[in-house]
Amino acid sequence: MRPVLTRPQAPAGEHRTPGRWLLPAGLGAFALALGLYVIYTVIHPKSFTMDPVDLAVYRSGGLIVRHVRPLYDPRLAAPLYDWVGYGKLHLPFTYTPFAAIVFAVISFVPWWLSQQLSVAVDILALLTALWLTLGGLGYRRDSTRLGVTLLGAAAVFWTEPVLRTIYLGQVNLVLMALIIWDLCQPDTSRTRWWKGFGTGVAAGIKLVPLIFIPYLLLARKFRQAAMACAGFAFTVLLGFVILPQDSTKWWFDGLFVQGGRTGFTGWAGNQSLDGLITRLAGSVNGAKPAWIAVAVLVAAIGVTGAALLDRKGYLLPGLLMAALTGLLVSPISWDHHWVWIAPGALVAAHYATRAAKRHDTKAAWGLGILAAGTVAWFGAWPARLFTVKLNLGNDSLGLLWIPRNTNPVYYQWYGDRPRFTEYHWHGLALIAGNAYVLAGLALFGLLLALSLLLPQPTKEHDDEPGRTRARSQGSLRGRLRLPAA
């Protein structure tokens, strides 16, 4: 069997020829996408466009760190984690002590202003992540790269994970941009000895980025893995220095492994393997043994496949596979955590364009369909197109919210119950209600196949003009190619 994908021998800088139309097209497309969002916010009540409960939890955690009453209660053993929670749902602070320290900065900003800044920062983080993704693919800092960034942002802006992140005031886009920036830095400069540290800091805010450490180790990027460990250790130590009681409870009392503390793991919004297995098993506790076994297997296969892609010179596909593995094996991967589909769609579109320029029709169509299909599958489709009964209030956007789902407060009130709606899905509801995790498994299989079928880099490829060795940033200028039948 011939490899599905092979390296072409393209002259250096092949894709640097700027298309004059790219920048104006990108500006126009992104202005249209952003303009439609502005119109949407103007003609709808705020409940349709933003309910920043997560931002409020961040801010509350920051106020507790600053000892601002009444949120801060000095009588509590661990004021941050013994806090009663935010709003009617009593949402607890479920992040690390270091995250609360970071959010203390946010708490200085007035509440009305922090909501507006959150939207602006999320949009900027999306643009930054896509810009950095193109840098990882070998694009220069020019008008072509800016145009492609804007076109990509316009395409993915109206996806459910992106809009849901903006809606809740989440930090997913910021953390994703931080990780891509950190791991896509060139390896050739001695001034970047700290590469990997930013990924460790991101893991210090949300633990899922820890998946990148075994990926870096297997990719033989030992210095980067060590710096990621150092960055994470720094966040833990800083937490103990500033919040010793809360850090003790978080790390030594096991709060960090209590996924159920964030809510009902079987809820439709949890698009992880744990969520899928819980819904199929009909019980939170009954699903745990199967989930642990599956998660360990998927994690081992995922980081190995990601490392293989990286070692063969495909840094971005490897990085994206590691991120996808983290989404699948994490006990909680809410719908808004799936913002990684944004750079994923851009990478697929990039390789589709490369294939089209080589007149490789099969590869161009296949990768183009993958890019467009990703955007469509994760699109923010109004639930009213499919049902008259809204399942998530006014924010019912995306295929995910077509089936009925359990009111999250019921799990807090009654605990796990066999009557919960997700346990009784059948037919199309099982597909729509598990849309993200099913798509993630399909992408996981595709990336795993590529990691095995792609050829090892040869000395001939490494010695091409303008190309560095496979373990370095520049090797990503290799193009995906489907050979002729």
C-alpha positions in Angstrom: 0.0 0.0 0.0 1.4 3.4 -1.0 1.3 6.1 1.6 -1.8 8.3 1.4 0.3 11.4 1.9 3.8 12.1 0.7 6.1 15.1 0.8 6.5 17.1 -2.3 9.8 18.7 -3.4 8.6 22.2 -3.7 11.0 25.1 -4.2 11.6 27.2 -1.1 9.1 29.9 -0.6 6.6 28.4 -3.1 3.6 29.7 -1.2 5.0 33.1 -0.6 3.7 34.6 -3.8 1.1 36.9 -2.6 -2.4 36.9 -4.1 -3.4 40.5 -4.4 -7.0 39.7 -3.8 -6.5 37.9 -0.5 -6.2 40.9 1.8 -9.2 42.8 0.4 -11.2 39.6 0.3 -10.2 38.8 3.9 -11.0 42.3 5.1 -14.4 42.1 3.4 -15.3 38.6 4.6 -14.3 39.3 8.2 -16.1 42.7 8.3 -19.2 40.9 7.1 -18.9 38.2 9.7 -18.3 40.7 12.5 -20.9 43.1 11.1 -23.5 40.3 11.2 -22.6 39.6 14.8 -23.0 43.3 15.7 -26.4 43.3 14.0 -27.3 40.1 15.9 -26.4 41.7 19.2 -28.4 44.9 18.4 -31.6 43.3 17.3 -31.7 40.6 20.0 -31.9 41.0 23.8 -28.7 40.4 25.7 -29.9 36.9 26.8 -29.5 35.8 23.2 -25.9 37.1 22.7 -24.1 37.0 26.1 -24.6 35.5 29.5 -21.1 35.8 31.0 -21.5 33.5 33.9 -18.1 32.1 33.5 -16.6 35.5 33.4 -18.5 36.3 36.6 -17.0 33.2 38.2 -13.5 34.3 37.1 -14.1 37.7 38.5 -15.5 36.3 41.8 -12.4 34.1 42.2 -10.2 37.2 41.7 -12.2 39.2 44.3 -11.8 36.3 46.8 -8.0 36.3 46.2 -8.1 40.1 46.9 -10.1 39.4 50.1 -13.0 41.6 48.9 -16.1 41.0 50.9 -18.8 39.6 50.9 -17.4 37.0 48.5 -14.4 36.5 50.7 -15.2 34.8 54.0 -12.3 34.6 56.4 -14.1 32.0 58.5 -13.8 29.4 55.7 -10.9 27.0 55.7 -10.5 27.4 52.0 -12.3 30.7 51.0 -11.9 30.1 47.3 -13.2 26.5 47.1 -15.6 26.7 50.1 -17.3 29.7 48.4 -21.1 29.1 47.9 -20.8 29.8 44.2 -22.2 32.3 41.7 -25.8 32.9 40.8 -28.8 30.7 41.2 -26.9 27.7 40.0 -24.2 28.4 42.7 -21.5 27.8 40.1 -18.3 27.0 42.1 -14.8 28.1 41.2 -13.5 25.0 39.4 -10.1 26.2 38.3 -6.6 26.1 39.9 -5.5 28.5 42.6 -3.1 30.1 40.0 -6.1 30.8 37.7 -7.7 32.7 40.6 -4.5 34.7 41.0 -4.6 35.6 37.3 -8.3 36.5 37.4 -7.5 38.9 40.3 -6.3 41.2 37.6 -9.6 41.0 35.8 -11.5 41.9 39.0 -10.0 45.4 39.0 -12.0 46.2 35.9 -15.6 47.4 36.4 -18.1 44.6 35.6 -19.9 46.5 32.8 -16.5 47.1 31.1 -15.1 43.7 31.6 -17.9 42.2 29.6 -17.2 44.4 26.6 -13.4 43.7 27.0 -14.1 40.0 27.1 -15.7 40.1 23.7 -12.9 42.1 22.2 -10.2 40.0 23.7 -11.9 36.8 22.4 -12.1 38.1 18.9 -8.5 39.3 19.1 -7.4 35.9 20.5 -9.2 34.1 17.6 -7.3 36.3 15.0 -4.1 35.8 16.9 -4.4 32.0 17.0 -5.1 31.8 13.3 -2.2 34.2 12.5 0.1 32.0 14.5 -1.2 28.8 12.9 -0.3 30.2 9.5 3.2 31.0 10.9 3.5 27.4 11.9 2.7 26.4 8.4 5.5 28.6 7.1 3.8 31.8 6.0 5.8 35.0 6.2 4.5 38.1 7.9 2.9 39.8 4.9 -0.4 40.8 3.4 -1.0 37.3 2.1 -0.8 35.9 5.7 -3.1 38.6 7.0 -5.6 38.0 4.2 -5.7 34.3 4.9 -6.0 34.9 8.6 -9.1 37.2 8.1 -10.7 34.8 5.6 -10.2 31.9 8.1 -11.6 34.0 11.0 -14.6 34.9 8.9 -15.2 31.2 8.2 -15.0 30.0 11.8 -16.4 33.0 13.6 -20.0 31.7 13.3 -19.2 28.3 14.8 -20.8 27.3 18.0 -17.7 26.8 20.1 -16.4 30.2 19.2 -19.7 32.0 19.8 -20.4 30.0 23.0 -16.9 31.1 24.3 -17.8 34.7 23.7 -21.3 34.2 25.1 -20.0 32.8 28.4 -16.9 35.1 28.7 -14.6 32.0 28.6 -10.8 31.9 28.2 -10.6 29.1 25.8 -9.5 31.2 22.8 -6.9 33.0 24.9 -5.4 29.7 26.1 -5.4 28.3 22.6 -3.6 31.3 21.2 -1.0 31.1 24.0 -0.3 27.4 23.3 0.0 27.9 19.5 2.2 30.9 20.0 4.4 29.0 22.5 4.8 25.8 20.5 5.1 27.3 17.0 8.1 29.5 17.9 11.1 28.7 15.7 13.6 26.2 17.3 16.7 27.8 15.8 17.1 30.8 18.0 19.0 30.5 21.3 16.8 33.3 22.7 13.8 31.0 22.7 15.2 28.5 25.2 12.0 29.1 27.2 9.8 27.5 24.5 7.2 25.3 26.2 7.0 27.4 29.3 3.8 29.1 28.0 2.1 25.8 27.6 2.9 24.9 31.2 1.3 28.2 32.3 -1.8 27.4 30.2 -2.0 24.1 32.0 -1.7 25.9 35.3 -5.0 27.7 34.5 -6.8 24.7 32.9 -5.3 21.3 33.4 -6.1 19.8 30.0 -3.0 21.3 28.3 -0.9 18.9 30.4 -1.5 16.5 27.5 1.1 18.4 25.5 3.9 17.3 27.9 3.9 13.6 26.9 3.4 14.7 23.3 6.5 16.8 23.5 8.5 14.0 25.2 7.5 11.4 22.5 8.3 14.0 19.8 11.8 14.1 21.4 11.5 17.7 22.2 12.8 17.2 25.7 13.8 20.8 26.4 10.3 22.0 25.5 8.7 19.3 27.6 11.0 20.3 30.5 10.0 24.0 30.1 6.4 23.0 30.0 6.8 21.1 33.3 8.7 24.2 34.7 5.9 26.5 33.7 3.3 24.3 35.3 5.4 23.9 38.5 5.7 27.6 38.6 2.0 28.1 38.7 1.6 25.4 41.4 4.2 27.0 43.6 2.9 30.5 43.1 -0.5 29.2 44.2 0.9 27.8 47.4 2.7 31.0 48.2 -0.4 33.3 47.7 -3.2 30.8 48.5 -1.8 28.1 50.7 -5.1 26.9 52.2 -6.9 26.8 48.9 -3.9 25.2 47.2 -3.8 22.4 49.8 -7.4 21.7 49.3 -7.2 21.8 45.5 -4.1 19.5 45.2 -4.0 17.4 48.3 -7.7 16.9 48.9 -8.2 15.9 45.3 -10.5 18.6 44.0 -8.6 18.7 40.7 -9.8 15.1 39.8 -13.4 15.7 40.7 -14.9 16.2 37.3 -18.5 16.0 38.7 -17.8 19.2 40.7 -18.2 21.2 37.5 -21.6 19.7 36.8 -23.5 16.7 35.3 -20.9 14.8 33.2 -23.7 13.2 31.2 -25.1 16.6 30.2 -25.3 17.3 26.5 -22.8 20.1 26.8 -20.1 17.7 27.9 -18.6 16.5 24.6 -15.9 14.2 25.9 -15.6 10.4 25.9 -16.7 10.5 29.5 -19.8 12.4 28.5 -20.5 10.0 25.7 -20.0 6.8 27.7 -22.0 8.3 30.6 -25.0 8.9 28.3 -24.8 5.5 26.8 -24.4 3.8 30.2 -27.2 5.7 31.9 -25.2 6.3 35.0 -22.3 8.6 36.1 -20.7 6.1 38.4 -21.5 3.1 36.1 -19.6 4.7 33.2 -16.3 5.4 35.1 -14.6 2.0 34.7 -15.2 1.9 30.9 -14.2 5.6 30.6 -10.9 5.1 32.4 -10.0 2.2 30.2 -11.0 4.0 27.0 -9.3 7.3 28.1 -6.0 5.6 28.9 -6.0 3.8 25.5 -7.0 6.9 23.5 -4.5 9.1 25.4 -1.6 6.7 24.7 -2.6 6.3 21.0 -3.3 10.0 20.6 0.0 11.4 22.0 2.0 8.7 20.0 0.2 9.7 16.8 0.8 13.4 17.5 4.4 12.8 18.1 4.8 10.8 14.9 3.3 13.6 12.9 5.7 16.1 14.6 8.7 13.9 14.0 7.8 13.6 10.4 7.8 17.3 10.0 4.1 18.1 10.4 4.1 20.2 13.5 0.6 21.8 13.2 -1.2 18.5 12.5 0.7 16.9 15.4 -0.1 19.8 17.7 -3.8 19.6 16.7 -3.9 15.9 17.3 -2.5 16.4 20.8 -5.1 19.0 21.5 -7.9 16.8 20.1 -6.6 13.9 22.3 -6.9 16.2 25.4 -10.5 17.1 24.4 -11.5 13.5 24.1 -9.9 12.1 27.3 -10.7 15.0 29.6 -13.6 14.1 31.9 -15.2 17.4 31.0 -14.9 19.0 27.6 -17.7 21.5 27.3 -18.9 22.5 23.9 -17.0 25.8 24.1 -13.7 23.9 24.7 -13.9 22.7 21.1 -12.5 26.1 19.7 -9.5 24.0 18.5 -11.6 23.3 15.4 -10.9 26.8 14.2 -7.2 26.3 13.5 -8.0 22.8 12.5 -10.3 24.0 9.7 -7.7 26.5 8.6 -4.9 23.9 8.4 -7.2 21.6 6.3 -8.0 24.5 4.0 -4.3 25.4 3.7 -3.4 21.9 2.5 -6.4 21.8 0.2 -5.2 25.0 -1.5 -1.7 23.6 -1.8 -3.1 20.4 -3.5 -5.2 22.5 -5.9 -2.1 24.5 -6.9 -0.4 21.2 -7.8 -3.6 20.1 -9.7 -4.0 17.3 -7.3 -7.8 17.2 -7.6 -8.6 14.3 -5.3 -6.5 15.8 -2.4 -7.9 19.3 -3.0 -11.5 18.1 -2.9 -11.0 15.8 0.1 -9.2 18.4 2.2 -11.6 21.1 1.1 -14.6 19.0 2.1 -12.9 18.3 5.4 -12.4 22.1 6.1 -15.9 23.0 5.0 -17.5 20.1 6.8 -15.7 21.0 10.0 -17.1 24.5 9.9 -20.6 23.2 9.0 -20.7 20.5 11.6 -19.7 22.8 14.4 -21.7 25.7 12.9 -23.9 27.9 15.1 -27.1 26.9 13.4 -30.2 28.3 15.1 -32.0 25.5 16.9 -35.3 26.9 15.6 -34.3 25.5 12.2 -34.8 22.0 13.6 -37.2 22.3 16.5 -39.7 24.7 18.1 -38.6 23.7 21.6 -35.4 25.5 22.7 -33.2 23.4 24.9 -30.7 26.0 26.1 -32.8 29.1 26.5 -32.2 31.7 23.9 -28.7 30.5 23.1 -29.7 27.3 21.4 -27.2 27.4 18.6 -25.6 24.4 16.9 -26.5 20.8 16.1 -25.6 19.9 19.7 -28.8 21.5 21.1 -31.4 19.8 18.9 -32.2 16.9 21.3 -33.8 17.6 24.6 -31.4 17.8 27.6 -31.4 17.9 31.3 -31.6 21.2 33.2 -28.1 21.3 34.8 -29.6 22.4 38.2 -31.4 19.1 38.5 -28.1 17.3 39.1 -27.2 19.7 41.9 -30.6 19.2 43.5 -31.2 15.5 43.1 -27.8 13.9 42.1 -27.7 11.4 39.3 -31.1 10.0 38.2 -32.1 7.4 35.7 -34.8 9.6 34.3 -32.4 12.3 33.0 -33.1 13.1 29.4 -29.7 12.2 28.0 -30.0 8.6 29.1 -33.0 8.1 26.9 -31.8 9.5 23.6 -32.2 7.4 20.5 -31.9 7.6 16.8 -30.8 11.0 15.4 -30.7 12.4 18.9 -27.7 10.2 19.7 -25.9 11.6 16.7 -26.8 15.3 17.2 -26.4 15.1 21.0 -22.9 13.7 20.7 -22.0 15.7 17.6 -18.7 17.1 18.7 -17.2 14.0 20.3 -18.3 11.8 17.3 -16.7 14.3 14.9 -13.6 14.3 17.2 -13.3 10.6 17.0 -13.5 10.7 13.2 -10.8 13.3 13.0 -8.8 11.3 15.5 -8.9 8.3 13.3 -7.9 10.4 10.2 -5.0 12.0 12.0 -3.9 8.6 13.3 -3.9 7.1 9.8 -1.9 10.0 8.5 0.6 9.6 11.3 1.2 6.0 10.3 1.0 6.5 6.5 3.1 9.6 6.1 6.7 8.7 5.1 9.7 9.4 7.3 11.6 12.5 6.2 14.7 11.7 4.1 18.0 13.4 3.9 17.0 14.6 0.4 14.0 16.4 1.8 15.9 17.9 4.8 18.6 19.2 2.4 16.1 21.1 0.1 16.9 24.8 -0.2 15.0 26.8 2.4 14.0 23.7 4.4 15.1 22.8 7.9 15.1 19.4 9.4 11.8 17.7 10.3 12.2 18.4 14.0 12.3 22.2 13.4 9.6 24.7 12.6 10.6 25.2 9.0 9.9 21.6 8.0 6.2 22.3 8.1 6.6 23.8 4.7 6.2 20.3 3.4 2.8 19.9 1.7 0.3 17.1 2.1 0.0 15.3 -1.2 -2.3 12.5 -2.4 -0.6 10.5 -5.1 -2.3 9.9 -8.4 -4.3 6.7 -8.5 
